[in-house]
């Protein structure tokens, strides 16, 4: 597969969209090349909510039935490299994965109690070590994120009225519960969503947690992972709805997307943006075309980001103020890496890369 040299043509237009704060640039008026996803064959029907691209050639996906796949040739071929699981554990759902090379990765399984686990590999999946097993009946881990190859955290739904976090300082080899003394209380019914691996995010040394189940959805923020504050995210929330994905490109500029997964075509109050590190959130002027479970900034391209969900994909050129739909296929997760290469994954074995028509 050739490198996606057309991608920078799209992303270069982002400079136009940032000439003036809040100015919307029409893609059509700027001779915008229409993006589309190129589907890749994975040879499986698993649903991949976990996605971890490393480069244009190396990527990992994880999902249902204990499935973990890896490609080292840009998605031309995929190899099953998941942990060897017992029959009793074969139904584990690996909802999130983080990777740094073709050899090193950690994967998170979700579920109540002992179903929430973390496995780590250092040899490309030849062997895995179970490095965390949840022992709290009330915990349900949703997402994992790393600020560096060594420093990471995973987030659970609230335990005893506060969001639960665990942390690692050795690349996922060991994990410790974070003291909840610095966490602000959760609201009744508040929880996270294990939908795309982006309910927990980190950028510029700061940490962010997306939540829903309450109206509006909220975003928690911390400068050290220990002491937390929270703000309403201007995204409609409630049962099964709220903020599903939060992403920051630096210490100030963030996007949040979500909605109601039971009403996937709802295209109102499902996205917001921040320019002050998440202290305040502003509703988008034009919203994504439905509930969106995942989002990603495009590295090195100011103001450009993607969002995906079961009814399609959208892009923004102005930091989340305006969203433009470009595809109607179902995807759950999206992540872009250096060089303007964007990967996505979803149901029925779906993995895709961004190309242009």
C-alpha positions as CSV (number, residue, x, y, z in Angstrom):
1,X,0.0,0.0,0.0
2,X,1.3,3.4,-0.9
3,X,1.6,6.2,1.6
4,X,-1.4,8.6,1.7
5,X,0.4,11.5,0.1
6,X,-3.0,13.2,-0.6
7,X,-3.7,13.7,3.1
8,X,-1.5,16.9,3.5
9,X,-3.6,18.5,0.7
10,X,-6.6,18.3,3.1
11,X,-4.7,19.3,6.2
12,X,-2.9,22.3,4.7
13,X,-6.3,24.0,4.3
14,X,-6.5,24.1,8.1
15,X,-4.3,27.2,8.1
16,X,-7.1,29.0,6.3
17,X,-9.6,28.0,9.0
18,X,-7.5,29.6,11.7
19,X,-7.0,33.0,10.1
20,X,-9.6,34.4,12.5
21,X,-11.0,32.8,15.6
22,X,-14.4,31.4,15.0
23,X,-14.3,32.0,11.2
24,X,-15.8,29.1,9.3
25,X,-14.1,28.2,6.0
26,X,-16.3,26.2,3.6
27,X,-14.5,23.2,2.3
28,X,-16.2,23.5,-1.0
29,X,-15.2,27.1,-1.4
30,X,-11.6,26.2,-0.6
31,X,-11.4,23.5,-3.3
32,X,-11.5,20.9,-0.5
33,X,-10.5,17.4,-1.7
34,X,-13.2,15.0,-0.5
35,X,-11.9,12.5,2.0
36,X,-13.1,8.9,2.3
37,X,-12.1,5.8,4.2
38,X,-10.3,3.0,2.5
39,X,-11.5,-0.3,4.0
40,X,-8.9,-2.9,4.9
41,X,-9.6,-6.6,5.2
42,X,-8.8,-8.1,8.6
43,X,-10.3,-11.5,8.1
44,X,-12.5,-11.4,11.2
45,X,-15.9,-10.2,12.3
46,X,-14.8,-8.9,15.7
47,X,-15.8,-5.4,16.7
48,X,-12.8,-3.3,17.2
49,X,-13.3,-0.4,19.6
50,X,-9.6,-0.6,20.6
51,X,-7.2,1.1,18.1
52,X,-3.5,2.0,18.4
53,X,-1.7,3.0,15.3
54,X,2.0,3.6,15.7
55,X,2.9,4.8,12.2
56,X,1.6,4.5,8.6
57,X,2.8,0.8,8.6
58,X,2.2,-0.4,12.2
59,X,-1.1,-0.5,13.9
60,X,-2.9,-2.6,16.6
61,X,-6.7,-3.2,17.1
62,X,-8.5,-5.0,19.9
63,X,-12.1,-6.0,20.4
64,X,-14.6,-8.7,21.1
65,X,-14.0,-12.3,21.9
66,X,-10.5,-11.6,23.2
67,X,-9.3,-10.5,19.7
68,X,-6.1,-8.5,19.2
69,X,-4.7,-8.0,15.7
70,X,-1.5,-6.3,14.5
71,X,-0.3,-5.1,11.1
72,X,3.3,-4.2,10.1
73,X,2.6,-3.5,6.4
74,X,0.1,-0.7,6.5
75,X,-2.9,-2.9,6.8
76,X,-2.3,-5.2,3.9
77,X,-2.1,-8.2,6.3
78,X,-3.2,-8.7,9.9
79,X,-1.9,-11.2,12.4
80,X,-3.8,-12.4,15.5
81,X,-1.5,-11.6,18.4
82,X,-3.8,-11.6,21.5
83,X,-3.2,-13.2,24.9
84,X,-3.8,-16.9,25.1
85,X,-7.1,-17.0,27.1
86,X,-8.9,-19.8,28.9
87,X,-12.3,-20.9,27.6
88,X,-13.8,-19.1,30.6
89,X,-12.1,-15.9,29.5
90,X,-12.6,-16.2,25.8
91,X,-15.4,-13.7,25.8
92,X,-13.4,-10.9,27.2
93,X,-13.8,-7.6,25.4
94,X,-10.6,-5.7,24.8
95,X,-12.1,-2.2,24.5
96,X,-8.8,-0.2,24.5
97,X,-5.2,-0.8,23.5
98,X,-2.1,1.4,23.6
99,X,1.1,0.6,21.5
100,X,4.5,2.2,21.0
101,X,6.0,-0.2,18.4
102,X,5.4,-3.5,16.7
103,X,6.6,-5.2,19.9
104,X,5.3,-3.2,22.8
105,X,1.6,-2.8,23.7
106,X,-0.9,-2.9,26.6
107,X,-4.6,-3.9,26.2
108,X,-7.5,-3.3,28.5
109,X,-10.5,-5.6,28.9
110,X,-13.7,-4.2,30.3
111,X,-16.4,-5.4,32.6
112,X,-17.5,-5.6,36.2
113,X,-15.2,-6.9,38.8
114,X,-12.5,-9.2,37.6
115,X,-13.4,-8.8,34.0
116,X,-11.5,-5.5,34.0
117,X,-7.9,-6.4,33.4
118,X,-4.8,-5.1,31.7
119,X,-2.3,-7.3,29.8
120,X,1.1,-6.2,28.5
121,X,3.4,-7.6,25.8
122,X,7.0,-6.7,24.9
123,X,7.5,-9.1,22.1
124,X,4.8,-8.4,19.6
125,X,2.2,-10.6,21.2
126,X,4.3,-13.7,21.4
127,X,3.8,-13.6,25.2
128,X,1.5,-11.5,27.4
129,X,1.6,-10.8,31.1
130,X,-1.6,-10.0,33.0
131,X,-0.4,-6.9,34.9
132,X,-3.7,-5.8,36.5
133,X,-6.8,-7.6,37.7
134,X,-9.6,-5.5,39.2
135,X,-10.5,-6.6,42.7
136,X,-13.2,-4.0,43.5
137,X,-16.7,-5.3,42.8
138,X,-18.0,-1.8,42.1
139,X,-15.3,-0.9,39.5
140,X,-15.7,-1.1,35.8
141,X,-12.7,0.1,33.8
142,X,-13.4,1.9,30.5
143,X,-10.2,3.4,29.0
144,X,-6.5,3.6,29.3
145,X,-4.1,6.3,28.2
146,X,-0.4,7.1,28.4
147,X,1.4,10.4,28.6
148,X,4.7,8.6,27.8
149,X,5.8,5.0,27.2
150,X,6.2,4.8,31.0
151,X,3.5,6.9,32.5
152,X,-0.1,5.9,32.1
153,X,-3.5,5.7,33.8
154,X,-6.7,3.8,33.4
155,X,-10.2,5.0,34.4
156,X,-13.1,3.2,36.0
157,X,-16.7,4.2,36.6
158,X,-17.2,5.8,40.1
159,X,-16.4,3.7,43.2
160,X,-17.8,5.0,46.5
161,X,-19.0,8.2,44.7
162,X,-15.8,9.1,42.9
163,X,-14.2,8.2,39.6
164,X,-11.6,5.5,40.2
165,X,-8.1,5.8,38.6
166,X,-5.1,3.5,38.5
167,X,-1.6,4.5,37.4
168,X,1.6,3.0,36.1
169,X,5.1,4.4,36.0
170,X,6.8,1.4,34.3
171,X,4.9,1.1,31.0
172,X,2.1,-1.0,32.4
173,X,4.1,-3.6,34.2
174,X,2.6,-2.6,37.5
175,X,-0.5,-0.6,38.5
176,X,-1.5,1.3,41.7
177,X,-4.8,2.8,42.7
178,X,-4.7,6.6,42.7
179,X,-5.7,8.2,46.0
180,X,-9.2,9.5,45.5
181,X,-8.7,12.4,47.9
182,X,-8.1,14.8,45.1
183,X,-11.0,13.7,42.9
184,X,-14.2,15.7,42.8
185,X,-17.4,13.7,43.6
186,X,-19.3,12.1,40.8
187,X,-23.0,12.9,40.4
188,X,-25.7,10.3,40.8
189,X,-25.7,8.1,37.7
190,X,-22.5,9.5,36.3
191,X,-20.2,7.1,34.4
192,X,-17.8,6.8,31.5
193,X,-18.3,5.0,28.2
194,X,-16.0,2.2,26.9
195,X,-16.8,3.1,23.3
196,X,-13.5,4.1,21.7
197,X,-10.7,4.2,24.2
198,X,-10.9,8.0,24.3
199,X,-12.9,8.6,27.5
200,X,-9.5,9.2,29.1
201,X,-7.0,11.5,27.4
202,X,-3.7,13.2,28.1
203,X,-1.8,16.1,26.5
204,X,0.9,18.4,27.6
205,X,1.2,16.7,31.0
206,X,-2.5,17.2,31.7
207,X,-5.3,14.6,32.0
208,X,-8.9,14.5,31.0
209,X,-11.9,12.2,31.7
210,X,-15.1,12.3,29.8
211,X,-18.4,11.3,31.5
212,X,-22.1,10.9,30.8
213,X,-25.2,9.5,32.5
214,X,-25.9,13.0,33.7
215,X,-27.2,16.1,31.9
216,X,-25.1,17.8,30.6
217,X,-22.1,15.5,30.2
218,X,-19.0,16.6,31.9
219,X,-15.2,16.6,31.5
220,X,-12.9,16.2,34.4
221,X,-9.4,17.7,34.2
222,X,-6.1,17.6,36.1
223,X,-2.6,19.0,35.8
224,X,-1.0,16.1,37.7
225,X,-3.4,13.2,37.7
226,X,-4.0,13.6,41.4
227,X,-6.0,16.8,41.9
228,X,-9.1,17.2,39.7
229,X,-11.7,19.8,38.7
230,X,-14.8,19.3,36.5
231,X,-16.8,21.3,34.1
232,X,-20.1,20.9,32.2
233,X,-19.2,20.1,28.6
234,X,-22.3,21.6,26.9
235,X,-23.1,18.1,25.5
236,X,-26.6,16.7,26.2
237,X,-26.4,13.8,28.7
238,X,-28.6,11.3,30.5
239,X,-29.0,7.6,30.4
240,X,-26.7,6.2,27.7
241,X,-25.7,9.7,26.6
242,X,-23.1,12.4,27.3
243,X,-19.4,12.9,26.5
244,X,-18.0,9.7,24.9
245,X,-14.7,11.1,23.7
246,X,-12.4,14.0,24.8
247,X,-9.2,15.0,23.1
248,X,-6.7,17.8,23.6
249,X,-4.0,18.8,21.1
250,X,-2.1,21.0,23.7
251,X,-2.6,22.4,27.1
252,X,-5.4,24.7,25.9
253,X,-7.3,23.4,22.9
254,X,-9.7,20.5,23.2
255,X,-12.7,18.9,21.6
256,X,-15.4,16.7,23.0
257,X,-18.0,14.6,21.1
258,X,-20.7,12.2,22.1
259,X,-24.5,12.2,22.1
260,X,-26.9,9.3,22.7
261,X,-25.9,5.9,21.4
262,X,-29.6,4.8,21.5
263,X,-30.4,7.6,19.1
264,X,-27.4,7.5,16.8
265,X,-28.8,10.0,14.2
266,X,-29.3,12.8,16.8
267,X,-27.2,15.7,15.5
268,X,-27.8,18.4,18.1
269,X,-25.7,19.2,21.2
270,X,-23.2,16.4,20.5
271,X,-20.0,18.3,20.2
272,X,-18.1,21.1,22.0
273,X,-14.7,22.8,22.0
274,X,-12.5,24.5,24.6
275,X,-9.7,27.0,24.3
276,X,-8.8,27.3,28.1
277,X,-7.8,23.7,29.0
278,X,-11.3,22.5,29.6
279,X,-12.3,25.1,32.1
280,X,-15.1,26.1,29.8
281,X,-16.8,24.4,26.9
282,X,-18.6,26.0,24.0
283,X,-21.2,24.1,21.9
284,X,-20.2,23.7,18.2
285,X,-21.8,25.9,15.7
286,X,-22.5,23.1,13.3
287,X,-22.5,19.6,14.8
288,X,-21.4,16.2,13.6
289,X,-24.1,14.2,11.8
290,X,-25.0,12.0,14.7
291,X,-23.8,10.3,17.9
292,X,-20.0,10.2,17.8
293,X,-18.0,7.7,19.9
294,X,-14.4,8.6,19.0
295,X,-12.3,11.6,18.0
296,X,-8.7,12.5,17.2
297,X,-6.7,15.5,16.4
298,X,-4.4,15.3,13.4
299,X,-0.9,15.9,14.7
300,X,0.9,19.0,13.4
301,X,-2.2,20.4,11.7
302,X,-3.7,23.2,13.7
303,X,-7.4,23.0,14.1
304,X,-8.0,19.7,12.2
305,X,-9.7,16.8,13.8
306,X,-11.9,13.8,13.0
307,X,-14.9,12.2,14.7
308,X,-16.5,8.9,14.0
309,X,-19.6,7.0,15.0
310,X,-22.2,4.4,13.8
311,X,-23.8,6.8,11.3
312,X,-20.7,8.3,9.8
313,X,-17.6,10.4,10.1
314,X,-16.9,14.2,10.3
315,X,-14.0,16.5,10.1
316,X,-13.4,20.0,11.6
317,X,-10.9,22.6,10.3
318,X,-11.5,25.1,13.0
319,X,-10.9,23.3,16.3
320,X,-14.4,21.8,16.7
321,X,-16.4,24.9,16.0
322,X,-17.8,23.5,12.8
323,X,-18.1,19.9,11.7
324,X,-18.5,18.5,8.1
325,X,-19.7,15.0,7.3
326,X,-17.8,13.0,4.7
327,X,-18.7,9.3,5.1
328,X,-21.8,7.3,6.3
329,X,-20.2,4.0,7.2
330,X,-20.2,2.7,10.8
331,X,-16.9,3.2,12.8
332,X,-16.2,3.3,16.5
333,X,-12.7,4.6,16.9
334,X,-10.3,6.9,15.1
335,X,-6.6,7.9,15.7
336,X,-4.2,9.9,13.6
337,X,-0.4,9.7,13.8
338,X,2.5,11.9,12.6
339,X,2.6,12.4,8.9
340,X,-1.2,12.9,8.6
341,X,-2.1,9.2,8.6
342,X,-5.5,8.5,10.1
343,X,-6.7,5.0,11.0
344,X,-10.2,4.0,12.1
345,X,-11.9,0.8,13.3
346,X,-15.3,-0.6,14.2
347,X,-17.8,-3.4,13.9
348,X,-17.7,-6.5,11.6
349,X,-13.9,-6.4,11.5
350,X,-13.7,-2.9,10.1
351,X,-10.4,-1.1,9.9
352,X,-9.8,1.7,7.5
353,X,-7.3,4.4,6.5
354,X,-8.0,7.9,5.2
355,X,-7.6,8.4,1.5
356,X,-9.2,10.7,-1.1
357,X,-11.4,10.3,-4.1
